[in-house]
């Protein structure tokens, strides 16, 4: 089911995403300048569970590294302001 971001959280369903691990042997920063890097995948995955909330808060829980942070959605930049950024670090 695809739900627009403006839909109430009560219409959302929980979902899990995952990504494979990777290792970069050398050249991680060199690719920024168009150079070559040597990378490979690992037989490990990172998982994320997303569950809807109706209180306007976002919680980031990373128990393996003792992180538990709750933020208000208003702490995040609006889409309009993000589109005006020239570099990701400008947030």
Backbone as XML, in Angstrom:
<?xml version="1.0"?>
<chain id="A" units="angstrom">
  <residue number="1" name="UNK">
    <atom name="N" x="0.839" y="-1.171" z="0.000"/>
    <atom name="CA" x="0.000" y="0.000" z="0.000"/>
    <atom name="C" x="0.886" y="1.238" z="0.000"/>
  </residue>
  <residue number="2" name="UNK">
    <atom name="N" x="0.648" y="2.155" z="-0.899"/>
    <atom name="CA" x="1.381" y="3.408" z="-0.961"/>
    <atom name="C" x="0.504" y="4.486" z="-0.352"/>
  </residue>
  <residue number="3" name="UNK">
    <atom name="N" x="1.051" y="5.207" z="0.617"/>
    <atom name="CA" x="0.291" y="6.244" z="1.309"/>
    <atom name="C" x="1.052" y="7.551" z="1.184"/>
  </residue>
  <residue number="4" name="UNK">
    <atom name="N" x="0.373" y="8.616" z="0.809"/>
    <atom name="CA" x="1.010" y="9.925" z="0.696"/>
    <atom name="C" x="1.495" y="10.378" z="2.065"/>
  </residue>
  <residue number="5" name="UNK">
    <atom name="N" x="2.552" y="11.173" z="2.091"/>
    <atom name="CA" x="3.107" y="11.639" z="3.347"/>
    <atom name="C" x="2.125" y="12.492" z="4.144"/>
  </residue>
  <residue number="6" name="UNK">
    <atom name="N" x="1.111" y="13.022" z="3.471"/>
    <atom name="CA" x="0.137" y="13.847" z="4.173"/>
    <atom name="C" x="-0.968" y="13.017" z="4.812"/>
  </residue>
  <residue number="7" name="UNK">
    <atom name="N" x="-0.994" y="11.712" z="4.566"/>
    <atom name="CA" x="-2.013" y="10.846" z="5.159"/>
    <atom name="C" x="-1.778" y="10.718" z="6.657"/>
  </residue>
  <residue number="8" name="UNK">
    <atom name="N" x="-2.844" y="10.557" z="7.435"/>
    <atom name="CA" x="-2.654" y="10.375" z="8.877"/>
    <atom name="C" x="-1.899" y="9.096" z="9.178"/>
  </residue>
  <residue number="9" name="UNK">
    <atom name="N" x="-1.116" y="9.135" z="10.261"/>
    <atom name="CA" x="-0.298" y="7.977" z="10.628"/>
    <atom name="C" x="-1.139" y="6.738" z="10.869"/>
  </residue>
  <residue number="10" name="UNK">
    <atom name="N" x="-2.403" y="6.906" z="11.225"/>
    <atom name="CA" x="-3.252" y="5.754" z="11.491"/>
    <atom name="C" x="-3.466" y="4.905" z="10.242"/>
  </residue>
  <residue number="11" name="UNK">
    <atom name="N" x="-3.198" y="5.459" z="9.052"/>
    <atom name="CA" x="-3.356" y="4.702" z="7.811"/>
    <atom name="C" x="-2.079" y="3.957" z="7.432"/>
  </residue>
  <residue number="12" name="UNK">
    <atom name="N" x="-0.997" y="4.227" z="8.090"/>
    <atom name="CA" x="0.279" y="3.599" z="7.778"/>
    <atom name="C" x="0.359" y="2.236" z="8.446"/>
  </residue>
  <residue number="13" name="UNK">
    <atom name="N" x="1.186" y="1.377" z="7.900"/>
    <atom name="CA" x="1.454" y="0.092" z="8.529"/>
    <atom name="C" x="2.955" y="0.009" z="8.818"/>
  </residue>
  <residue number="14" name="UNK">
    <atom name="N" x="3.325" y="-0.770" z="9.805"/>
    <atom name="CA" x="4.742" y="-0.950" z="10.125"/>
    <atom name="C" x="5.432" y="-1.706" z="8.995"/>
  </residue>
  <residue number="15" name="UNK">
    <atom name="N" x="6.711" y="-1.416" z="8.789"/>
    <atom name="CA" x="7.473" y="-2.144" z="7.777"/>
    <atom name="C" x="8.933" y="-2.219" z="8.191"/>
  </residue>
  <residue number="16" name="UNK">
    <atom name="N" x="9.621" y="-3.223" z="7.651"/>
    <atom name="CA" x="11.041" y="-3.436" z="7.932"/>
    <atom name="C" x="11.817" y="-3.255" z="6.640"/>
  </residue>
  <residue number="17" name="UNK">
    <atom name="N" x="12.939" y="-2.563" z="6.733"/>
    <atom name="CA" x="13.853" y="-2.436" z="5.596"/>
    <atom name="C" x="15.215" y="-2.953" z="6.030"/>
  </residue>
  <residue number="18" name="UNK">
    <atom name="N" x="16.027" y="-3.329" z="5.064"/>
    <atom name="CA" x="17.376" y="-3.779" z="5.405"/>
    <atom name="C" x="18.336" y="-3.412" z="4.287"/>
  </residue>
  <residue number="19" name="UNK">
    <atom name="N" x="19.606" y="-3.379" z="4.640"/>
    <atom name="CA" x="20.661" y="-3.079" z="3.668"/>
    <atom name="C" x="21.870" y="-3.938" z="4.000"/>
  </residue>
  <residue number="20" name="UNK">
    <atom name="N" x="22.588" y="-4.396" z="2.973"/>
    <atom name="CA" x="23.770" y="-5.219" z="3.237"/>
    <atom name="C" x="24.908" y="-4.373" z="3.798"/>
  </residue>
  <residue number="21" name="UNK">
    <atom name="N" x="25.790" y="-5.045" z="4.536"/>
    <atom name="CA" x="26.983" y="-4.372" z="5.020"/>
    <atom name="C" x="27.974" y="-4.204" z="3.889"/>
  </residue>
  <residue number="22" name="UNK">
    <atom name="N" x="28.884" y="-3.245" z="4.047"/>
    <atom name="CA" x="29.922" y="-3.059" z="3.029"/>
    <atom name="C" x="31.230" y="-2.717" z="3.705"/>
  </residue>
  <residue number="23" name="UNK">
    <atom name="N" x="32.289" y="-2.967" z="2.996"/>
    <atom name="CA" x="33.617" y="-2.598" z="3.459"/>
    <atom name="C" x="34.310" y="-1.895" z="2.293"/>
  </residue>
  <residue number="24" name="UNK">
    <atom name="N" x="34.977" y="-0.798" z="2.587"/>
    <atom name="CA" x="35.746" y="-0.086" z="1.567"/>
    <atom name="C" x="37.209" y="-0.216" z="1.962"/>
  </residue>
  <residue number="25" name="UNK">
    <atom name="N" x="37.965" y="-0.933" z="1.130"/>
    <atom name="CA" x="39.359" y="-1.208" z="1.461"/>
    <atom name="C" x="40.221" y="0.037" z="1.334"/>
  </residue>
  <residue number="26" name="UNK">
    <atom name="N" x="40.003" y="0.804" z="0.279"/>
    <atom name="CA" x="40.682" y="2.093" z="0.146"/>
    <atom name="C" x="39.957" y="2.925" z="-0.906"/>
  </residue>
  <residue number="27" name="UNK">
    <atom name="N" x="40.146" y="4.216" z="-0.831"/>
    <atom name="CA" x="39.572" y="5.116" z="-1.827"/>
    <atom name="C" x="38.211" y="5.666" z="-1.475"/>
  </residue>
  <residue number="28" name="UNK">
    <atom name="N" x="37.766" y="5.528" z="-0.224"/>
    <atom name="CA" x="36.420" y="5.980" z="0.143"/>
    <atom name="C" x="36.217" y="7.453" z="-0.186"/>
  </residue>
  <residue number="29" name="UNK">
    <atom name="N" x="37.155" y="8.291" z="0.180"/>
    <atom name="CA" x="37.001" y="9.720" z="-0.094"/>
    <atom name="C" x="37.425" y="10.069" z="-1.525"/>
  </residue>
  <residue number="30" name="UNK">
    <atom name="N" x="38.250" y="9.238" z="-2.122"/>
    <atom name="CA" x="38.750" y="9.516" z="-3.474"/>
    <atom name="C" x="37.627" y="9.535" z="-4.506"/>
  </residue>
  <residue number="31" name="UNK">
    <atom name="N" x="36.544" y="8.774" z="-4.273"/>
    <atom name="CA" x="35.458" y="8.738" z="-5.253"/>
    <atom name="C" x="34.784" y="10.094" z="-5.396"/>
  </residue>
  <residue number="32" name="UNK">
    <atom name="N" x="34.883" y="10.939" z="-4.370"/>
    <atom name="CA" x="34.330" y="12.291" z="-4.450"/>
    <atom name="C" x="35.003" y="13.054" z="-5.588"/>
  </residue>
  <residue number="33" name="UNK">
    <atom name="N" x="36.250" y="12.718" z="-5.862"/>
    <atom name="CA" x="37.016" y="13.381" z="-6.909"/>
    <atom name="C" x="37.105" y="12.550" z="-8.182"/>
  </residue>
  <residue number="34" name="UNK">
    <atom name="N" x="36.213" y="11.577" z="-8.334"/>
    <atom name="CA" x="36.169" y="10.780" z="-9.556"/>
    <atom name="C" x="37.212" y="9.683" z="-9.639"/>
  </residue>
  <residue number="35" name="UNK">
    <atom name="N" x="37.852" y="9.361" z="-8.548"/>
    <atom name="CA" x="38.871" y="8.308" z="-8.526"/>
    <atom name="C" x="38.229" y="6.978" z="-8.156"/>
  </residue>
  <residue number="36" name="UNK">
    <atom name="N" x="39.010" y="5.916" z="-8.239"/>
    <atom name="CA" x="38.527" y="4.564" z="-7.991"/>
    <atom name="C" x="38.647" y="4.187" z="-6.520"/>
  </residue>
  <residue number="37" name="UNK">
    <atom name="N" x="37.697" y="3.391" z="-6.072"/>
    <atom name="CA" x="37.744" y="2.812" z="-4.725"/>
    <atom name="C" x="37.556" y="1.311" z="-4.857"/>
  </residue>
  <residue number="38" name="UNK">
    <atom name="N" x="38.029" y="0.574" z="-3.873"/>
    <atom name="CA" x="37.842" y="-0.868" z="-3.847"/>
    <atom name="C" x="36.903" y="-1.179" z="-2.674"/>
  </residue>
  <residue number="39" name="UNK">
    <atom name="N" x="35.751" y="-1.756" z="-3.001"/>
    <atom name="CA" x="34.739" y="-2.034" z="-1.981"/>
    <atom name="C" x="34.211" y="-3.454" z="-2.152"/>
  </residue>
  <residue number="40" name="UNK">
    <atom name="N" x="33.596" y="-3.954" z="-1.119"/>
    <atom name="CA" x="32.986" y="-5.277" z="-1.178"/>
    <atom name="C" x="31.838" y="-5.361" z="-0.193"/>
  </residue>
  <residue number="41" name="UNK">
    <atom name="N" x="30.994" y="-6.365" z="-0.365"/>
    <atom name="CA" x="29.862" y="-6.541" z="0.546"/>
    <atom name="C" x="30.232" y="-7.542" z="1.638"/>
  </residue>
  <residue number="42" name="UNK">
    <atom name="N" x="29.537" y="-7.417" z="2.759"/>
    <atom name="CA" x="29.738" y="-8.324" z="3.885"/>
    <atom name="C" x="28.488" y="-9.168" z="4.066"/>
  </residue>
  <residue number="43" name="UNK">
    <atom name="N" x="28.655" y="-10.321" z="4.647"/>
    <atom name="CA" x="27.514" y="-11.189" z="4.916"/>
    <atom name="C" x="26.857" y="-10.769" z="6.236"/>
  </residue>
  <residue number="44" name="UNK">
    <atom name="N" x="26.507" y="-9.492" z="6.307"/>
    <atom name="CA" x="25.831" y="-8.915" z="7.469"/>
    <atom name="C" x="24.820" y="-7.912" z="6.936"/>
  </residue>
  <residue number="45" name="UNK">
    <atom name="N" x="23.758" y="-7.671" z="7.691"/>
    <atom name="CA" x="22.753" y="-6.707" z="7.257"/>
    <atom name="C" x="22.401" y="-5.773" z="8.400"/>
  </residue>
  <residue number="46" name="UNK">
    <atom name="N" x="22.004" y="-4.565" z="8.049"/>
    <atom name="CA" x="21.449" y="-3.616" z="9.007"/>
    <atom name="C" x="19.944" y="-3.579" z="8.763"/>
  </residue>
  <residue number="47" name="UNK">
    <atom name="N" x="19.154" y="-3.595" z="9.821"/>
    <atom name="CA" x="17.699" y="-3.615" z="9.707"/>
    <atom name="C" x="17.109" y="-2.382" z="10.374"/>
  </residue>
  <residue number="48" name="UNK">
    <atom name="N" x="16.012" y="-1.907" z="9.824"/>
    <atom name="CA" x="15.274" y="-0.786" z="10.416"/>
    <atom name="C" x="13.792" y="-1.139" z="10.441"/>
  </residue>
  <residue number="49" name="UNK">
    <atom name="N" x="13.178" y="-0.946" z="11.593"/>
    <atom name="CA" x="11.742" y="-1.147" z="11.751"/>
    <atom name="C" x="11.092" y="0.225" z="11.850"/>
  </residue>
  <residue number="50" name="UNK">
    <atom name="N" x="10.174" y="0.502" z="10.977"/>
    <atom name="CA" x="9.441" y="1.775" z="10.991"/>
    <atom name="C" x="8.009" y="1.495" z="11.417"/>
  </residue>
  <residue number="51" name="UNK">
    <atom name="N" x="7.580" y="2.190" z="12.459"/>
    <atom name="CA" x="6.205" y="2.047" z="12.928"/>
    <atom name="C" x="5.576" y="3.433" z="13.008"/>
  </residue>
  <residue number="52" name="UNK">
    <atom name="N" x="4.300" y="3.540" z="12.651"/>
    <atom name="CA" x="3.650" y="4.853" z="12.654"/>
    <atom name="C" x="3.404" y="5.362" z="14.071"/>
  </residue>
  <residue number="53" name="UNK">
    <atom name="N" x="3.408" y="6.687" z="14.199"/>
    <atom name="CA" x="3.085" y="7.346" z="15.464"/>
    <atom name="C" x="2.077" y="8.444" z="15.170"/>
  </residue>
  <residue number="54" name="UNK">
    <atom name="N" x="1.270" y="8.753" z="16.134"/>
    <atom name="CA" x="0.272" y="9.809" z="15.949"/>
    <atom name="C" x="0.571" y="11.034" z="16.807"/>
  </residue>
  <residue number="55" name="UNK">
    <atom name="N" x="1.684" y="11.015" z="17.546"/>
    <atom name="CA" x="1.990" y="12.122" z="18.453"/>
    <atom name="C" x="2.974" y="13.142" z="17.881"/>
  </residue>
  <residue number="56" name="UNK">
    <atom name="N" x="3.356" y="13.004" z="16.603"/>
    <atom name="CA" x="4.259" y="13.965" z="15.979"/>
    <atom name="C" x="5.711" y="13.805" z="16.386"/>
  </residue>
  <residue number="57" name="UNK">
    <atom name="N" x="6.061" y="12.680" z="16.998"/>
    <atom name="CA" x="7.437" y="12.437" z="17.428"/>
    <atom name="C" x="8.098" y="11.376" z="16.570"/>
  </residue>
  <residue number="58" name="UNK">
    <atom name="N" x="9.422" y="11.435" z="16.509"/>
    <atom name="CA" x="10.238" y="10.440" z="15.810"/>
    <atom name="C" x="11.216" y="9.894" z="16.838"/>
  </residue>
  <residue number="59" name="UNK">
    <atom name="N" x="11.258" y="8.567" z="16.984"/>
    <atom name="CA" x="12.173" y="7.945" z="17.941"/>
    <atom name="C" x="13.206" y="7.134" z="17.192"/>
  </residue>
  <residue number="60" name="UNK">
    <atom name="N" x="14.461" y="7.357" z="17.533"/>
    <atom name="CA" x="15.566" y="6.582" z="16.983"/>
    <atom name="C" x="16.125" y="5.736" z="18.118"/>
  </residue>
  <residue number="61" name="UNK">
    <atom name="N" x="15.966" y="4.428" z="17.997"/>
    <atom name="CA" x="16.417" y="3.490" z="19.031"/>
    <atom name="C" x="17.465" y="2.568" z="18.427"/>
  </residue>
  <residue number="62" name="UNK">
    <atom name="N" x="18.684" y="2.663" z="18.942"/>
    <atom name="CA" x="19.796" y="1.828" z="18.491"/>
    <atom name="C" x="20.372" y="1.121" z="19.721"/>
  </residue>
  <residue number="63" name="UNK">
    <atom name="N" x="19.745" y="0.017" z="20.142"/>
    <atom name="CA" x="20.147" y="-0.611" z="21.404"/>
    <atom name="C" x="21.572" y="-1.142" z="21.422"/>
  </residue>
  <residue number="64" name="UNK">
    <atom name="N" x="22.114" y="-1.532" z="20.278"/>
    <atom name="CA" x="23.474" y="-2.082" z="20.260"/>
    <atom name="C" x="24.525" y="-1.043" z="20.637"/>
  </residue>
  <residue number="65" name="UNK">
    <atom name="N" x="24.206" y="0.237" z="20.433"/>
    <atom name="CA" x="25.163" y="1.288" z="20.774"/>
    <atom name="C" x="24.587" y="2.273" z="21.788"/>
  </residue>
  <residue number="66" name="UNK">
    <atom name="N" x="23.559" y="1.844" z="22.503"/>
    <atom name="CA" x="22.961" y="2.614" z="23.603"/>
    <atom name="C" x="22.471" y="4.002" z="23.188"/>
  </residue>
  <residue number="67" name="UNK">
    <atom name="N" x="21.781" y="4.076" z="22.048"/>
    <atom name="CA" x="21.190" y="5.339" z="21.595"/>
    <atom name="C" x="19.677" y="5.220" z="21.670"/>
  </residue>
  <residue number="68" name="UNK">
    <atom name="N" x="19.039" y="6.181" z="22.308"/>
    <atom name="CA" x="17.581" y="6.259" z="22.372"/>
    <atom name="C" x="17.221" y="7.743" z="22.384"/>
  </residue>
  <residue number="69" name="UNK">
    <atom name="N" x="16.849" y="8.267" z="21.219"/>
    <atom name="CA" x="16.582" y="9.692" z="21.053"/>
    <atom name="C" x="15.168" y="9.872" z="20.518"/>
  </residue>
  <residue number="70" name="UNK">
    <atom name="N" x="14.433" y="10.808" z="21.083"/>
    <atom name="CA" x="13.108" y="11.148" z="20.581"/>
    <atom name="C" x="13.114" y="12.610" z="20.166"/>
  </residue>
  <residue number="71" name="UNK">
    <atom name="N" x="12.687" y="12.880" z="18.935"/>
    <atom name="CA" x="12.659" y="14.227" z="18.385"/>
    <atom name="C" x="11.254" y="14.569" z="17.920"/>
  </residue>
  <residue number="72" name="UNK">
    <atom name="N" x="10.957" y="15.832" z="17.902"/>
    <atom name="CA" x="9.696" y="16.303" z="17.343"/>
    <atom name="C" x="9.852" y="16.417" z="15.829"/>
  </residue>
  <residue number="73" name="UNK">
    <atom name="N" x="8.798" y="16.122" z="15.094"/>
    <atom name="CA" x="8.872" y="16.265" z="13.633"/>
    <atom name="C" x="9.196" y="17.692" z="13.244"/>
  </residue>
  <residue number="74" name="UNK">
    <atom name="N" x="8.870" y="18.662" z="14.095"/>
    <atom name="CA" x="9.171" y="20.059" z="13.780"/>
    <atom name="C" x="10.677" y="20.347" z="13.854"/>
  </residue>
  <residue number="75" name="UNK">
    <atom name="N" x="11.467" y="19.429" z="14.435"/>
    <atom name="CA" x="12.920" y="19.592" z="14.488"/>
    <atom name="C" x="13.572" y="19.340" z="13.130"/>
  </residue>
  <residue number="76" name="UNK">
    <atom name="N" x="12.851" y="18.699" z="12.221"/>
    <atom name="CA" x="13.383" y="18.384" z="10.908"/>
    <atom name="C" x="13.068" y="19.505" z="9.930"/>
  </residue>
  <residue number="77" name="UNK">
    <atom name="N" x="13.949" y="19.763" z="8.960"/>
    <atom name="CA" x="13.681" y="20.840" z="8.004"/>
    <atom name="C" x="12.493" y="20.490" z="7.105"/>
  </residue>
  <residue number="78" name="UNK">
    <atom name="N" x="11.788" y="21.508" z="6.666"/>
    <atom name="CA" x="10.668" y="21.282" z="5.754"/>
    <atom name="C" x="11.203" y="20.912" z="4.379"/>
  </residue>
  <residue number="79" name="UNK">
    <atom name="N" x="10.357" y="20.297" z="3.578"/>
    <atom name="CA" x="10.776" y="19.907" z="2.237"/>
    <atom name="C" x="11.198" y="21.130" z="1.426"/>
  </residue>
  <residue number="80" name="UNK">
    <atom name="N" x="10.482" y="22.237" z="1.572"/>
    <atom name="CA" x="10.810" y="23.454" z="0.823"/>
    <atom name="C" x="12.209" y="23.937" z="1.183"/>
  </residue>
  <residue number="81" name="UNK">
    <atom name="N" x="12.564" y="23.920" z="2.472"/>
    <atom name="CA" x="13.892" y="24.400" z="2.853"/>
    <atom name="C" x="14.980" y="23.428" z="2.399"/>
  </residue>
  <residue number="82" name="UNK">
    <atom name="N" x="14.681" y="22.131" z="2.390"/>
    <atom name="CA" x="15.666" y="21.148" z="1.935"/>
    <atom name="C" x="15.964" y="21.340" z="0.453"/>
  </residue>
  <residue number="83" name="UNK">
    <atom name="N" x="14.961" y="21.641" z="-0.345"/>
    <atom name="CA" x="15.174" y="21.835" z="-1.783"/>
    <atom name="C" x="16.043" y="23.048" z="-2.073"/>
  </residue>
  <residue number="84" name="UNK">
    <atom name="N" x="16.164" y="23.982" z="-1.132"/>
    <atom name="CA" x="16.970" y="25.176" z="-1.323"/>
    <atom name="C" x="18.423" y="24.955" z="-0.923"/>
  </residue>
  <residue number="85" name="UNK">
    <atom name="N" x="18.747" y="23.826" z="-0.308"/>
    <atom name="CA" x="20.108" y="23.564" z="0.140"/>
    <atom name="C" x="21.025" y="23.301" z="-1.044"/>
  </residue>
  <residue number="86" name="UNK">
    <atom name="N" x="22.261" y="23.711" z="-0.931"/>
    <atom name="CA" x="23.237" y="23.443" z="-1.977"/>
    <atom name="C" x="24.157" y="22.288" z="-1.611"/>
  </residue>
  <residue number="87" name="UNK">
    <atom name="N" x="24.162" y="21.917" z="-0.321"/>
    <atom name="CA" x="25.025" y="20.829" z="0.144"/>
    <atom name="C" x="24.322" y="20.161" z="1.331"/>
  </residue>
  <residue number="88" name="UNK">
    <atom name="N" x="24.392" y="18.822" z="1.439"/>
    <atom name="CA" x="23.716" y="18.137" z="2.552"/>
    <atom name="C" x="24.137" y="18.629" z="3.929"/>
  </residue>
  <residue number="89" name="UNK">
    <atom name="N" x="25.354" y="19.092" z="4.088"/>
    <atom name="CA" x="25.822" y="19.568" z="5.389"/>
    <atom name="C" x="25.196" y="20.893" z="5.776"/>
  </residue>
  <residue number="90" name="UNK">
    <atom name="N" x="24.482" y="21.536" z="4.855"/>
    <atom name="CA" x="23.848" y="22.816" z="5.146"/>
    <atom name="C" x="22.645" y="22.671" z="6.063"/>
  </residue>
  <residue number="91" name="UNK">
    <atom name="N" x="22.141" y="21.463" z="6.286"/>
    <atom name="CA" x="20.982" y="21.262" z="7.150"/>
    <atom name="C" x="21.364" y="21.684" z="8.531"/>
  </residue>
</chain>
